[in-house]
Amino acid sequence: MSEPTRILATDCGSTTTKAILIEKRDGQWQLVCRGEAPTTVEAPYDDVTVGVTNAVREVEELAGLELLAEEGLLHPAEGARGVDLYLSTSSAGGGLQMTVAGVVKSMSAESAERAALGAGAIIMDVVAVDDGRKDWQKIERIRNLRPDMVLVSGGTDGGTVSHLVDIAEMLVAADPRPRLGGDMRLPVIFAGNTDAREPVGKLLDGRVDLRITDNLRPELDRENLLPAREAIHELFLEHVMQQAPGYGKLSGWTDSGIMSTPNAVGKMVQTAAQQQGIQVVAVDIGGATTDVFSVFGGVFNRTVSANLGMSYSICNVLAEAGIENIVRWLPFDVDNWQTRNGLRNKMIRPTTIPETLRDLRVEQAVAREALRLAFDHHKMLARGLKGVQQQRNVGEMLSQKATGETLVDMMGCDLIIGSGGCLSHAPRRGEAALMLIDAYQPEGITQLAVDSIFMMPQLGVLSTVQPEAASVVFDRDCLIRLGTVIAPSGYVKPGFTVCTVRLPGETLEVKTGEIVVRPLAVGETLDVEIVPGRGLDVGAGKGRSLDATVTGGVVGLIIDGRGRPLPHSKDTAERVAALRQAYDSFGLPAE
């Protein structure tokens, strides 16, 4: 196949199917246009290709091209007809839903969870020998869940066999049916101790569709997640996608296998981190779930908080965070009961949008808590291996993270990317920047960006076959650069000079609680010297100045003098005054 010059990519979401057209013009890849249509996996259509066709029709009209024929897409591109490459991702029909099982909950089961999450799955349950439940409770749970597939892990190579046999016996007793395709056998991936393959195989063979792959934890201090993730992806294509309405037909259209939407987003985050040599945190906050992705020290992690979202799951955020934690982000006084009832109405009518500015501020307060809770969950799973004993000298003890400690280091984070309706479609970009800063509390020097029109899934699957095209369009057309935030870490006293930032011909002095926003255009850079207050750190150590180059954005250069962690006053008047000051700094109305 010759080098493609016109690429079409679609993402079949749970409610909307999005299509983007990318072309190479004058030797440069660029986004041409975008179309969307309702997803059609349910009655009366029961065929995902109907929604794909409708989205592509819109692209045809906008681009003035002919892309579709009766049997599918026109291949290859010739003049104003056809495309050279067609790719697709999907989370329609609930995406990929999995149960994982392991011997020790905080070790092998956690490794299995990381492998499944990294492959784009939603984890329905984590079963472990030591999870505190009786065997009959685990069997009943596995039987009732009806996952798309099960991943079993446990034991280092040459380690325990009996516990893995116990897990296999539980699967036999549960006899679980897959969610889609009632008569087919449930796919089970065994990624445990190699010595247990034969006895586990004897138990499960003929009862489930068993796939055996490399051990996730061949040694106590080493994880090997890639083979299991590849096996999950293959089974996703062979079983889950083939059972979903119309996906067999859509698979025949694509030039590469259909990839799950979260997996594709993760691929794009990994590609960006690798090509730019940076450490990244990205979030996709939706109506029902919130996905968090990170790359720190070259290690990719993804988590999905399946109960935290902005419409269907908004009351789960309320229950988990508590009304007090939500109203602490509101720049005005409210009645807690009235606010609680408003959020319940949102859950009942999930497609409604805020009517007033106060309603918008309430939803953005909920978004901060959903982002914070999902990030806490992510930090809990994105960590070093538990159960590992290491010999270290004094220097290593001071410089290395403890075993089992989170890999997420906000002082070392170079870029935070926000995606999802409340971030990408915030009425003002300053609102998105403030939500990201409040929820993630970046430290040191960090760039902020949002995904402009939800292109990351399509670009992620594109990165697997055309990484150059994906990276160019991602950086130029997908990301909206908000700017750079400078945030000294540490406790700040009232009336304290938090930091002094020296720019060419200008000096900015930031006091406790202040946020200074200075215009700095997209693509513009400045060499600055940052002098933190006593006991504070901006990346060079406590009290040490730092020379750096900062990059602009649509919001500009942001200097956050509120300290880390962010303080929250118990006094309502003080809290409201502090929040109004923050909104004023960004030029945003409070209500």
KAMO-V856232 format. One record per residue. RES is the residue in one letter. PSI is psi as a letter, one per 20 degrees, with the letter a starting at -180 (* if undefined). NEAR is the number of other C-alpha atoms within 10 Angstrom. Layout:
RES,PSI,NEAR
RES,PSI,NEAR
This chain:
M,p,5
S,r,6
E,p,8
P,q,14
T,i,18
R,p,21
I,p,22
L,p,24
A,p,24
T,q,28
D,o,32
C,n,32
G,r,21
S,h,16
T,h,15
T,p,17
T,p,28
K,p,29
A,p,27
I,q,21
L,p,21
I,p,22
E,q,20
K,o,15
R,p,11
D,k,7
G,j,8
Q,p,11
W,p,20
Q,q,20
L,p,18
V,g,16
C,r,16
R,q,22
G,q,20
E,q,22
A,r,20
P,q,18
T,q,26
T,m,26
V,i,22
E,r,13
A,q,8
P,i,7
Y,g,14
D,k,14
D,o,20
V,h,25
T,i,24
V,g,19
G,h,22
V,g,26
T,g,19
N,h,20
A,h,25
V,h,28
R,g,20
E,g,17
V,g,24
E,g,21
E,g,12
L,h,13
A,i,15
G,k,11
L,r,15
E,o,20
L,h,22
L,q,17
A,r,10
E,h,6
E,j,8
G,b,15
L,q,21
L,p,19
H,q,16
P,a,18
A,p,17
E,o,12
G,c,9
A,j,12
R,p,16
G,r,22
V,q,25
D,h,20
L,p,25
Y,p,21
L,q,24
S,q,30
T,r,27
S,q,26
S,j,20
A,q,24
G,j,20
G,j,11
G,b,21
L,o,26
Q,p,23
M,q,24
T,p,24
V,q,28
A,q,26
G,r,29
V,g,26
V,p,19
K,g,20
S,j,17
M,e,22
S,h,29
A,h,25
E,h,24
S,g,26
A,h,30
E,g,29
R,g,22
A,g,26
A,g,28
L,g,25
G,h,25
A,j,28
G,j,29
A,q,31
I,p,24
I,o,21
M,h,16
D,q,18
V,o,19
V,p,23
A,q,25
V,h,20
D,k,12
D,j,15
G,i,11
R,q,11
K,q,10
D,g,13
W,h,12
Q,h,11
K,g,22
I,g,20
E,h,15
R,g,15
I,g,25
R,h,18
N,h,13
L,h,17
R,m,20
P,r,24
D,h,24
M,r,27
V,p,26
L,p,25
V,p,27
S,r,30
G,q,34
G,p,28
T,r,21
D,p,19
G,j,12
G,b,15
T,q,16
V,h,21
S,h,14
H,h,17
L,h,25
V,h,20
D,g,15
I,g,24
A,h,21
E,h,16
M,h,18
L,h,21
V,g,15
A,h,14
A,h,17
D,l,19
P,q,23
R,q,22
P,q,22
R,g,16
L,q,19
G,m,15
G,h,10
D,i,8
M,q,14
R,q,18
L,p,24
P,p,23
V,p,23
I,p,23
F,o,28
A,l,29
G,a,31
N,p,23
T,h,20
D,i,15
A,i,22
R,g,17
E,g,10
P,h,14
V,g,21
G,g,18
K,h,12
L,g,15
L,h,17
D,p,11
G,i,10
R,h,16
V,r,21
D,n,15
L,p,18
R,p,17
I,p,17
T,r,17
D,q,20
N,p,24
L,h,29
R,m,24
P,h,20
E,q,16
L,h,16
D,j,15
R,p,13
E,q,17
N,n,16
L,h,20
L,g,14
P,g,16
A,g,27
R,h,23
E,h,14
A,h,19
I,g,27
H,g,22
E,g,14
L,h,20
F,g,26
L,g,18
E,h,13
H,f,19
V,g,23
M,h,25
Q,h,18
Q,h,17
A,q,18
P,o,21
G,i,18
Y,h,20
G,g,17
K,g,15
L,h,21
S,h,18
G,h,12
W,h,21
T,q,18
D,i,13
S,q,16
G,q,20
I,p,25
M,q,26
S,q,27
T,g,27
P,h,30
N,h,25
A,g,27
V,g,28
G,h,28
K,g,24
M,h,26
V,g,23
Q,g,23
T,g,19
A,g,22
A,g,21
Q,g,14
Q,h,11
Q,i,9
G,l,12
I,r,17
Q,p,26
V,q,27
V,p,26
A,q,22
V,q,26
D,o,26
I,p,26
G,a,21
G,h,19
A,h,17
T,r,21
T,o,25
D,p,28
V,p,25
F,q,27
S,q,29
V,o,24
F,p,20
G,k,14
G,i,14
V,p,12
F,p,21
N,q,24
R,q,29
T,q,29
V,p,25
S,n,21
A,i,17
N,j,19
L,o,29
G,r,26
M,j,29
S,f,25
Y,h,20
S,j,22
I,h,26
C,h,24
N,h,19
V,g,24
L,g,20
A,g,10
E,h,14
A,h,16
G,q,14
I,h,16
E,h,10
N,h,16
I,g,23
V,i,21
R,i,18
W,j,21
L,p,22
P,k,25
F,r,18
D,q,12
V,r,13
D,p,8
N,h,13
W,g,10
Q,g,10
T,g,16
R,g,18
N,h,12
G,h,14
L,h,23
R,h,18
N,h,15
K,h,21
M,h,20
I,h,13
R,m,12
P,i,17
T,i,11
T,q,11
I,q,12
P,p,12
E,h,8
T,r,10
L,h,12
R,g,17
D,g,16
L,g,17
R,h,21
V,g,22
E,h,22
Q,h,23
A,g,21
V,g,27
A,g,25
R,g,22
E,h,23
A,g,29
L,g,27
R,g,18
L,g,19
A,h,27
F,h,24
D,g,14
H,g,15
H,g,23
K,h,20
M,h,15
L,h,23
A,n,25
R,r,18
G,r,17
L,p,23
K,q,17
G,j,12
V,p,14
Q,p,10
Q,q,9
Q,p,6
R,q,10
N,r,8
V,g,7
G,g,8
E,h,10
M,h,11
L,h,10
S,h,8
Q,q,10
K,q,13
A,q,16
T,p,15
G,i,17
E,q,16
T,q,16
L,i,22
V,p,23
D,n,14
M,h,21
M,h,19
G,i,18
C,p,21
D,h,21
L,p,21
I,p,23
I,p,24
G,p,27
S,q,25
G,q,21
G,g,17
C,h,21
L,g,27
S,h,22
H,k,16
A,p,16
P,h,11
R,p,15
R,h,21
G,h,21
E,g,21
A,g,23
A,g,26
L,h,17
M,g,22
L,g,24
I,g,21
D,h,17
A,g,19
Y,i,16
Q,m,20
P,q,28
E,q,26
G,c,23
I,p,24
T,p,24
Q,q,23
L,q,27
A,q,26
V,q,26
D,o,25
S,g,20
I,k,17
F,l,19
M,i,24
M,h,27
P,g,28
Q,h,27
L,h,32
G,g,30
V,h,30
L,h,27
S,i,21
T,h,15
V,h,14
Q,m,16
P,h,17
E,g,15
A,g,21
A,g,25
S,g,22
V,g,16
V,h,19
F,g,23
D,h,13
R,h,13
D,h,16
C,g,21
L,p,22
I,o,22
R,p,26
L,h,26
G,a,28
T,p,26
V,p,26
I,o,23
A,o,29
P,p,31
S,p,28
G,r,20
Y,p,15
V,p,24
K,q,13
P,p,10
G,j,9
F,q,14
T,o,19
V,g,31
C,q,27
T,p,18
V,o,19
R,o,16
L,r,13
P,o,9
G,j,5
E,q,8
T,p,13
L,p,14
E,p,15
V,p,21
K,r,21
T,p,18
G,i,23
E,q,19
I,p,22
V,p,21
V,o,21
R,p,16
P,p,14
L,o,21
A,q,17
V,p,16
G,i,12
E,q,12
T,q,14
L,p,14
D,p,13
V,q,17
E,p,17
I,p,25
V,o,23
P,q,26
G,r,22
R,p,15
G,i,15
L,q,23
D,p,26
V,j,24
G,i,20
A,i,16
G,r,13
K,p,16
G,j,17
R,p,16
S,q,19
L,p,17
D,p,13
A,r,12
T,p,11
V,q,21
T,q,23
G,a,24
G,a,22
V,h,19
V,g,24
G,b,24
L,p,24
I,p,27
I,o,25
D,o,28
G,k,24
R,i,25
G,r,22
R,p,18
P,r,14
L,p,17
P,q,12
H,o,14
S,q,12
K,h,9
D,p,8
T,g,16
A,g,12
E,g,12
R,g,20
V,g,19
A,g,13
A,g,18
L,h,19
R,h,18
Q,h,18
A,g,22
Y,g,19
D,h,15
S,h,16
F,j,21
G,k,13
L,p,15
P,q,12
A,h,17
E,*,14
